[in-house]
Amino acid sequence: MVKAQAQTLEEILEVLGQRGVYTILRSLQQGALRFGALQQTTALPPRSLSLRLKELEELGLISRSEYQEVPPRVEYALTSPGQALQPALEALATWAKNQTKR
């Protein structure tokens, strides 16, 4: 896992390149989501999704909010650095779209 203190571009790109991470970040652009909603969006197994969310939280790109309710509720949302990453993700999506048109 990548620690927030030692972030080289290669380390960040390694995390961003993992299956489901792009979809997680793009989904959270619309607002906070619960684990079940993210699982439906990404189609990742629960363990894989949990690991991806922890890595993104350690990078400081997402936050995890626990609510003391019954049943317990946990929501994930983009942090300011996560929101700042959105233009780069949009640029990558545009680039990929243009590559498939060739």
FIKOLKOL-810009 format. One record per residue (C-alpha): x, y, z; residue in three letters. Coordinates in steps of 0.25 Angstrom, whole numbers, plus 5000, padded with zeros to 4 digits. Example, Ala and Ser with C-alpha at 12.3 -4.5 7.8 and 13.67 -1.06 7.14 Angstrom:
FIKOLKOL-810009
<u = 5049	v = 4982	w = 5031	resn = ALA>
<u = 5055	v = 4996	w = 5029	resn = SER>
***
This chain:
FIKOLKOL-810009
<u = 5000	v = 5000	w = 5000	resn = MET>
<u = 5004	v = 5014	w = 4997	resn = VAL>
<u = 5006	v = 5023	w = 5009	resn = LYS>
<u = 5001	v = 5038	w = 5008	resn = ALA>
<u = 5015	v = 5043	w = 5012	resn = GLN>
<u = 5023	v = 5036	w = 5001	resn = ALA>
<u = 5015	v = 5039	w = 4989	resn = GLN>
<u = 5023	v = 5038	w = 4976	resn = THR>
<u = 5016	v = 5040	w = 4963	resn = LEU>
<u = 5019	v = 5025	w = 4960	resn = GLU>
<u = 5012	v = 5021	w = 4973	resn = GLU>
<u = 5000	v = 5029	w = 4971	resn = ILE>
<u = 4999	v = 5024	w = 4956	resn = LEU>
<u = 5000	v = 5009	w = 4961	resn = GLU>
<u = 4988	v = 5011	w = 4971	resn = VAL>
<u = 4980	v = 5018	w = 4960	resn = LEU>
<u = 4983	v = 5007	w = 4950	resn = GLY>
<u = 4977	v = 4997	w = 4959	resn = GLN>
<u = 4964	v = 4991	w = 4954	resn = ARG>
<u = 4952	v = 4999	w = 4960	resn = GLY>
<u = 4959	v = 5011	w = 4965	resn = VAL>
<u = 4956	v = 5020	w = 4953	resn = TYR>
<u = 4941	v = 5016	w = 4954	resn = THR>
<u = 4941	v = 5018	w = 4969	resn = ILE>
<u = 4947	v = 5032	w = 4968	resn = LEU>
<u = 4938	v = 5036	w = 4956	resn = ARG>
<u = 4925	v = 5031	w = 4964	resn = SER>
<u = 4929	v = 5039	w = 4976	resn = LEU>
<u = 4929	v = 5051	w = 4968	resn = GLN>
<u = 4914	v = 5051	w = 4968	resn = GLN>
<u = 4915	v = 5051	w = 4984	resn = GLY>
<u = 4916	v = 5042	w = 4996	resn = ALA>
<u = 4913	v = 5027	w = 4993	resn = LEU>
<u = 4912	v = 5015	w = 5002	resn = ARG>
<u = 4920	v = 5002	w = 5001	resn = PHE>
<u = 4908	v = 4995	w = 4994	resn = GLY>
<u = 4906	v = 5005	w = 4983	resn = ALA>
<u = 4921	v = 5005	w = 4980	resn = LEU>
<u = 4921	v = 4990	w = 4979	resn = GLN>
<u = 4910	v = 4991	w = 4969	resn = GLN>
<u = 4917	v = 5002	w = 4961	resn = THR>
<u = 4930	v = 4995	w = 4961	resn = THR>
<u = 4926	v = 4980	w = 4961	resn = ALA>
<u = 4938	v = 4977	w = 4970	resn = LEU>
<u = 4937	v = 4966	w = 4980	resn = PRO>
<u = 4935	v = 4972	w = 4994	resn = PRO>
<u = 4950	v = 4969	w = 4998	resn = ARG>
<u = 4956	v = 4976	w = 4986	resn = SER>
<u = 4947	v = 4988	w = 4988	resn = LEU>
<u = 4950	v = 4989	w = 5002	resn = SER>
<u = 4965	v = 4989	w = 4999	resn = LEU>
<u = 4964	v = 4999	w = 4988	resn = ARG>
<u = 4956	v = 5008	w = 4997	resn = LEU>
<u = 4966	v = 5007	w = 5008	resn = LYS>
<u = 4978	v = 5010	w = 4999	resn = GLU>
<u = 4970	v = 5023	w = 4993	resn = LEU>
<u = 4967	v = 5027	w = 5008	resn = GLU>
<u = 4982	v = 5026	w = 5011	resn = GLU>
<u = 4986	v = 5034	w = 4999	resn = LEU>
<u = 4976	v = 5045	w = 5004	resn = GLY>
<u = 4967	v = 5044	w = 4992	resn = LEU>
<u = 4955	v = 5039	w = 4999	resn = ILE>
<u = 4949	v = 5040	w = 5013	resn = SER>
<u = 4941	v = 5030	w = 5021	resn = ARG>
<u = 4930	v = 5034	w = 5030	resn = SER>
<u = 4924	v = 5025	w = 5040	resn = GLU>
<u = 4910	v = 5028	w = 5045	resn = TYR>
<u = 4906	v = 5022	w = 5059	resn = GLN>
<u = 4893	v = 5017	w = 5054	resn = GLU>
<u = 4886	v = 5003	w = 5054	resn = VAL>
<u = 4889	v = 4997	w = 5045	resn = PRO>
<u = 4903	v = 5004	w = 5044	resn = PRO>
<u = 4905	v = 5013	w = 5032	resn = ARG>
<u = 4918	v = 5017	w = 5025	resn = VAL>
<u = 4919	v = 5026	w = 5014	resn = GLU>
<u = 4931	v = 5030	w = 5005	resn = TYR>
<u = 4934	v = 5043	w = 4999	resn = ALA>
<u = 4944	v = 5050	w = 4991	resn = LEU>
<u = 4954	v = 5059	w = 4999	resn = THR>
<u = 4959	v = 5072	w = 4993	resn = SER>
<u = 4971	v = 5065	w = 4987	resn = PRO>
<u = 4962	v = 5055	w = 4981	resn = GLY>
<u = 4953	v = 5066	w = 4975	resn = GLN>
<u = 4966	v = 5073	w = 4969	resn = ALA>
<u = 4969	v = 5060	w = 4962	resn = LEU>
<u = 4956	v = 5060	w = 4954	resn = GLN>
<u = 4961	v = 5068	w = 4942	resn = PRO>
<u = 4973	v = 5058	w = 4940	resn = ALA>
<u = 4963	v = 5047	w = 4941	resn = LEU>
<u = 4954	v = 5054	w = 4931	resn = GLU>
<u = 4966	v = 5056	w = 4922	resn = ALA>
<u = 4970	v = 5041	w = 4922	resn = LEU>
<u = 4955	v = 5038	w = 4919	resn = ALA>
<u = 4955	v = 5047	w = 4907	resn = THR>
<u = 4969	v = 5042	w = 4902	resn = TRP>
<u = 4964	v = 5027	w = 4903	resn = ALA>
<u = 4951	v = 5030	w = 4896	resn = LYS>
<u = 4959	v = 5037	w = 4885	resn = ASN>
<u = 4968	v = 5024	w = 4884	resn = GLN>
<u = 4957	v = 5015	w = 4882	resn = THR>
<u = 4952	v = 5024	w = 4870	resn = LYS>
<u = 4964	v = 5021	w = 4862	resn = ARG>
***
